[in-house]
């Protein structure tokens, strides 16, 4: 029983630390490639990975991504 409580506590703390790092960023650019390059540059500067969550192309490109470790 004690080991189960310890496991649950460690799991909860791990999820909290991951959730506290997750960061969303948005960029605007003239092309999809240049918008992704901007997001990749920010991710590389912070030493993290990214996942694009949204991209909208009207007259310009608006792209949103989630940064994570």
ChimeraX attribute file (.defattr): number of C-alpha atoms within 10 A of each C-alpha:
attribute: neighborCount
match mode: 1-to-1
recipient: residues
	/A:1	6
	/A:2	6
	/A:3	8
	/A:4	9
	/A:5	10
	/A:6	11
	/A:7	11
	/A:8	11
	/A:9	11
	/A:10	12
	/A:11	11
	/A:12	12
	/A:13	11
	/A:14	12
	/A:15	10
	/A:16	11
	/A:17	10
	/A:18	12
	/A:19	11
	/A:20	10
	/A:21	11
	/A:22	13
	/A:23	11
	/A:24	14
	/A:25	15
	/A:26	16
	/A:27	16
	/A:28	19
	/A:29	17
	/A:30	13
	/A:31	14
	/A:32	16
	/A:33	10
	/A:34	14
	/A:35	20
	/A:36	22
	/A:37	14
	/A:38	16
	/A:39	24
	/A:40	18
	/A:41	11
	/A:42	16
	/A:43	20
	/A:44	12
	/A:45	9
	/A:46	12
	/A:47	11
	/A:48	13
	/A:49	15
	/A:50	21
	/A:51	14
	/A:52	15
	/A:53	12
	/A:54	11
	/A:55	16
	/A:56	12
	/A:57	13
	/A:58	7
	/A:59	9
	/A:60	13
	/A:61	18
	/A:62	19
	/A:63	21
	/A:64	20
	/A:65	21
	/A:66	17
	/A:67	21
	/A:68	18
	/A:69	11
